Amino acid sequence: MIITYFGKQFFKIQQGEMVLAFNPVNKSSKTGITAKFGADIALITTNHPDYNGIDQLSHGERVPFTITGPGDYEVREIFVKGGMTHSMIEDKKYINTIYSLKVDNINILFLGALSDGELNKETIESMGSPDILFTPVGGKDLLDAKSASKLASILEPKLIIPMDYDDISLKAFLKESGEEKAQVVDKLTLKLKDLDNKEGEVIVLKAV
């Protein structure tokens, strides 16, 4: 699989001809992030302009199957489980869906705009054991470096990909995780065997 990062929590994961997108930035977002491509599956965790730009994911005849909330889904032989949590963004409460799915036999856990790192035991168990954890680390309304690192140590992923960060919060997260020399890449290409013998390793994707 190939993972590309556009900023905030906007990721593209490509496996062969299949394209998945997570939390595309809406045109009305104040972030200024722009990226448009065709996706087969779109996963939206939070109905907020920074994360709900579904209209950015249609191109030609490619219109995505969109998942926007908790539940169990099967799309193109990919099973997705969405667990409900909440976010507080600018003092407004939102439903935030944590997504667990498997792509090319790699278990992915995408936390979305998670504000509270104290997930209940039931939620954690239902999400299974992630190979790759996508977690916000930037604080403000979402998980900060300390709470993201603490939750990651509970979930025990093989690989951690931070998102929704700036230079200061990223540095703080790498320090909390003991990963100050983490690899920084423009794009990440992964196979299941690449995750062998990894325990909580952090890889930083630069926004393209």
C-alpha positions, -999 to +999 in steps of 0.1 A: +000+000+000+011+036-006+001+063+020+001+100+010-006+128+034-021+162+024-023+179+059-047+179+089-061+144+087-064+140+050-048+108+038-049+088+006-042+050+008-037+032-025-036-006-028-034-016-064-063+000-082-082+006-050-081+042-035-092+050+000-094+085+015-096+096+051-110+130+063-106+151+031-105+188+038-136+207+027-133+237+004-149+258+032-121+249+057-098+277+068-068+254+064-061+263+028-054+226+021-064+216-015-062+181-030-086+165-054-086+130-067-109+100-074-114+076-045-133+043-042-140+046-005-141+077+016-141+076+054-153+107+073-148+107+111-163+141+119-188+163+102-166+194+103-151+214+074-116+203+082-126+166+078-157+163+056-148+174+021-163+144+003-168+166-029-129+165-033-130+128-039-149+124-072-130+124-105-144+113-138-165+081-132-149+075-098-173+085-071-165+071-036-186+049-014-188+072+017-188+061+053-196+088+077-204+072+111-204+042+134-214+007+122-200-023+103-195-020+066-182-041+037-171-024+006-151-040-022-141-068+001-128-044+027-145-047+062-148-015+081-158-011+117-167+023+130-169+030+168-185+061+182-166+086+203-169+124+206-150+155+198-151+190+211-140+215+184-142+252+192-165+244+221-189+225+199-196+188+204-193+165+174-196+127+169-162+113+160-160+078+145-129+057+150-124+034+120-108+000+121-102-018+088-078-042+070-061-033+037-037-058+022-038-078+054-026-048+074-049-037+103-054+001+103-069+021+132-077+057+124-087+078+154-100+109+136-107+141+155-105+123+189-105+147+219-104+123+248-077+097+251-096+078+278-113+052+255-134+027+273-123-009+274-152-021+251-142+003+224-105-006+225-113-044+224-138-040+195-111-023+174-087-052+176-049-050+175-038-023+150-007-027+128-008+010+120-023+037+142-032+071+128-035+096+157-039+133+161-011+148+183-016+186+179-037+193+210-059+223+211-093+205+208-078+171+200-054+147+215-021+163+225+013+148+225+011+132+260-025+118+256-017+105+221+014+088+233-004+073+263-032+059+241-007+045+216+010+026+244-023+010+254-032+001+218+003-013+210+004-007+173+035-017+153+036+017+135+023+051+145+015+079+120+009+113+137-015+137+121-031+171+127+003+185+140+025+215+137+063+216+143+060+221+180+034+195+188+051+170+165+084+175+184+066+171+217+050+138+205+082+124+192+099+132+226+069+116+245+072+085+224+110+082+226+111+085+188+130+117+183+149+102+154+117+091+137+119+087+099+104+116+079+091+107+045+071+123+016+052+091+009+051+057+026+051+024+008+044-006+030+039-043+029+028-065+058+063-080+061+078-045+066+060-044+099+077-074+113+096-067+145+082-032+148+068-020+181+054+015+184+077+029+157+068+064+146+070+075+109+062+111+101+046+118+067+052+153+053+022+170+037+025+171+000 
